[in-house]
Amino acid sequence: MIRTLVLWGPAWPLVAAGVGDVPSVTVSANRVTAASRPALDAGIRRGMRRRQAQSRCADLVVVQGDSGLEARAFEPVVRAIESLCTGVEVLRPGALALGTRGPSRYFGGDEALAAELGDAAQKAAPHPDSWRVGVADGVFAADLAARLAMSPALRASAMSMALRASAHRGVSGVPIPADPLVIPPRGTAEFLREQSVDHLPFPKLVGLLHRLGVHTLGRLAEMPEADLSARFGPEGVAAHRMARGDDDRPLATRRPPPDLEFSAELDPPAERVAAAAFVAKSLADDLAEELSRRGLTCHAVRVEIETEHGESISRLWRHDGPFTATAMSDRLRWQLDGWLNADAGTRPTAGISLLRLAPTAVSGGGGQRGLWGGDDAAAERAARALARVQALLGPEEVQTAVLSGGRGPGERVRLVPWGDPPEESKTAALPWPGRVPAPAPALVHPKPKSLEVVDGDGVPVRVSGRGLPNSVPAQVSIEGGPWTAVEAWAGPWTADERWWDPDPRSRHRRARVQVSLSDGTAHLCILEKGTWSLEATYG
Amino acid sequence: MPDLGLLAASEAGIELERFALVPRPGKQWGDVVASLIDGFDVVLVRPPAHLKAGLARRLVARVRERQAVLVGVGGWPEGASMRIDARVTEWAGLGAGSEGGTGHLRAIRRDLRPTGRLFRTDREVSTAGSHGVRSA
């Protein structure tokens, strides 16, 4: 376990946007995602509907979150902290973490370090609600401590917990905490015990845990890890480790092999963010591709930028979950943005000539590329929308299609409920003699329409056992409608399906015919047991 | 759209595993479509016969806010920024007359007539593809 300090600016999206000192919120999908201190005082909470929030506070400012701006505004804070300590990792815009071992000895203890860094951050970027500092064992606990710091009610309960912990161990003279919340060494598990599972970074799992009656991290920690692993997979194990107060870094973190470093030289050097961001995107794509090819996931990435004059900047970005290509290129772009738009003194003196992306913490497996092509935000949005529709109509009413083997256009696509694990159909690639060639019809009627097909003499058309029609189709009537002349036709494609099956209902002898009619439409007709029906319509 | 030809969609280049289908939205049509607009970039619907103009306008406003695309098959009562009329002009590959019964449908030639605010003049676009729909 690594003693960690987290510096966190509450409601950073709003502070970065310059509206941190008035009632303001950011909204995503009609729900409040962050609220400034004045907004919180007005009774606005995260997760509220936009309308509800506005009803609590008439002059509420609603802003769109802009992660680029947030990262840019955070840059001076990172620089200020870096001038005091090494090994600073940016968790997200508005939050950073660092190991306290060295710095805390230098500044004379965790409390002194926390106070020092809080002041430094406040000086670098004044925060109307002040910067929060938490120190604990592990990033997760420290982050949580930072969130609880200065929030009097919660801090009281957390501290009584910590006091009880030290009393339990017979340690006397616990220092009265200053504004930062410092969890005593080895007191982290105790501190986490009474905290809600809501703080875990796994929204789905949190919902499930609540329904199972597990509301606190302590209860979660009491469960056997093996059971959680069996029930929830890697996410369950990670959550359990966080709840126990163990380090949240993946167990099997290994040093990445050197050739996972991707860099790109810019010629001519880029003066503007847009030019470099384009290269950054492809760099991130390459790295993500390579990682996924090796079955690795990346949890931290080092972003390095060099200029023509040899100036260089590098920064470490961490991510709760595995990094996706988009997430990495965002970090790279924010970094560029922050650097190129800095004050005159710190701005680079020449164009950017080199970009480098290097994963610094990777672990094997667990991070397969998403079904939706790896774009987290879009996949999440889509999943939320579908979940809402499933809630409205029932889970089976949202479907997705899987190609499968078969002859008719309806048979070649199988509908499965959304969310069921997609199974690859092996039969789709097999040859299916009697299959109607592409293009496929645009409309496939769920219930085939009744149809009559006659030749020039008005005699119904039949197909012989050898697959030959007895006469030429001349007219058709759909569902008893008027007779329409056949302009052109093709077929028949015959199939004798499942003749080996003892159940006569699953045996089919069918013939399919394509016809185009004088009214400008074209259809796929099917003949079975002497009866025609309309299977599909082209268009 | 329970009768959408999914095989044709797949031939046209749509990845079926990224394609969700709500075949029977029933009475909650408006709510379902609104939710889908929130989550997806492209939503294909067949508006019910008596779609109210108010609901149509609300959905269009939502589409604008989300920068999504809503395609109403069979027309849209109000607020659409573009309308495309399609007409098939040729079914190529089918045997006609004495050659009836030969060949198979190979290509579909369509005339598309886009009208609306995005087009200054009406013009016809012909498309033909050996694999279902091709955009021009």
Chai-1 contact restraints between the chains, C-beta under 6 A:
chainA,res_idxA,chainB,res_idxB,connection_type,confidence,min_distance_angstrom,max_distance_angstrom,comment,restraint_id
A,W372,B,R18,contact,1.0,0.0,6.0,A-B,restraint_1
A,R381,B,G39,contact,1.0,0.0,6.0,A-B,restraint_2
A,A382,B,G39,contact,1.0,0.0,6.0,A-B,restraint_3
A,A382,B,F40,contact,1.0,0.0,6.0,A-B,restraint_4
A,R384,B,G39,contact,1.0,0.0,6.0,A-B,restraint_5
A,A385,B,S35,contact,1.0,0.0,6.0,A-B,restraint_6
A,A385,B,L36,contact,1.0,0.0,6.0,A-B,restraint_7
A,A385,B,D38,contact,1.0,0.0,6.0,A-B,restraint_8
A,A385,B,G39,contact,1.0,0.0,6.0,A-B,restraint_9
A,L386,B,A20,contact,1.0,0.0,6.0,A-B,restraint_10
A,R388,B,S35,contact,1.0,0.0,6.0,A-B,restraint_11
A,V389,B,V22,contact,1.0,0.0,6.0,A-B,restraint_12
A,V389,B,V32,contact,1.0,0.0,6.0,A-B,restraint_13
A,V389,B,S35,contact,1.0,0.0,6.0,A-B,restraint_14
A,L392,B,Q28,contact,1.0,0.0,6.0,A-B,restraint_15
A,L392,B,D31,contact,1.0,0.0,6.0,A-B,restraint_16
A,V398,B,A20,contact,1.0,0.0,6.0,A-B,restraint_17
A,V398,B,V22,contact,1.0,0.0,6.0,A-B,restraint_18
A,Q399,B,L21,contact,1.0,0.0,6.0,A-B,restraint_19
A,T400,B,A20,contact,1.0,0.0,6.0,A-B,restraint_20
A,A401,B,L6,contact,1.0,0.0,6.0,A-B,restraint_21
A,A401,B,L16,contact,1.0,0.0,6.0,A-B,restraint_22
A,P409,B,G5,contact,1.0,0.0,6.0,A-B,restraint_23
A,P409,B,L7,contact,1.0,0.0,6.0,A-B,restraint_24
A,R412,B,L7,contact,1.0,0.0,6.0,A-B,restraint_25
A,V413,B,L6,contact,1.0,0.0,6.0,A-B,restraint_26
A,V413,B,L7,contact,1.0,0.0,6.0,A-B,restraint_27
A,W418,B,A20,contact,1.0,0.0,6.0,A-B,restraint_28
A,P422,B,E17,contact,1.0,0.0,6.0,A-B,restraint_29
A,P437,B,H104,contact,1.0,0.0,6.0,A-B,restraint_30
A,A438,B,E11,contact,1.0,0.0,6.0,A-B,restraint_31
A,A438,B,H131,contact,1.0,0.0,6.0,A-B,restraint_32
A,P439,B,H131,contact,1.0,0.0,6.0,A-B,restraint_33
A,P439,B,G132,contact,1.0,0.0,6.0,A-B,restraint_34
A,A440,B,G5,contact,1.0,0.0,6.0,A-B,restraint_35
A,A440,B,L7,contact,1.0,0.0,6.0,A-B,restraint_36
A,A440,B,A8,contact,1.0,0.0,6.0,A-B,restraint_37
A,A440,B,E11,contact,1.0,0.0,6.0,A-B,restraint_38
A,P441,B,G5,contact,1.0,0.0,6.0,A-B,restraint_39
A,A442,B,G5,contact,1.0,0.0,6.0,A-B,restraint_40
A,A442,B,A8,contact,1.0,0.0,6.0,A-B,restraint_41
A,L443,B,D3,contact,1.0,0.0,6.0,A-B,restraint_42
A,L443,B,G5,contact,1.0,0.0,6.0,A-B,restraint_43
A,V444,B,D3,contact,1.0,0.0,6.0,A-B,restraint_44
A,V444,B,G5,contact,1.0,0.0,6.0,A-B,restraint_45
A,H445,B,D3,contact,1.0,0.0,6.0,A-B,restraint_46
A,P446,B,P2,contact,1.0,0.0,6.0,A-B,restraint_47
A,P446,B,D3,contact,1.0,0.0,6.0,A-B,restraint_48
A,V472,B,G100,contact,1.0,0.0,6.0,A-B,restraint_49
A,E487,B,A96,contact,1.0,0.0,6.0,A-B,restraint_50
A,A488,B,L94,contact,1.0,0.0,6.0,A-B,restraint_51
A,A488,B,G95,contact,1.0,0.0,6.0,A-B,restraint_52
A,A488,B,A96,contact,1.0,0.0,6.0,A-B,restraint_53
A,W489,B,G100,contact,1.0,0.0,6.0,A-B,restraint_54
A,A490,B,L94,contact,1.0,0.0,6.0,A-B,restraint_55
A,A490,B,G95,contact,1.0,0.0,6.0,A-B,restraint_56
A,A490,B,G103,contact,1.0,0.0,6.0,A-B,restraint_57
A,A490,B,H104,contact,1.0,0.0,6.0,A-B,restraint_58
A,Q514,B,L105,contact,1.0,0.0,6.0,A-B,restraint_59
A,S516,B,W91,contact,1.0,0.0,6.0,A-B,restraint_60
A,S516,B,L94,contact,1.0,0.0,6.0,A-B,restraint_61
A,A522,B,W91,contact,1.0,0.0,6.0,A-B,restraint_62
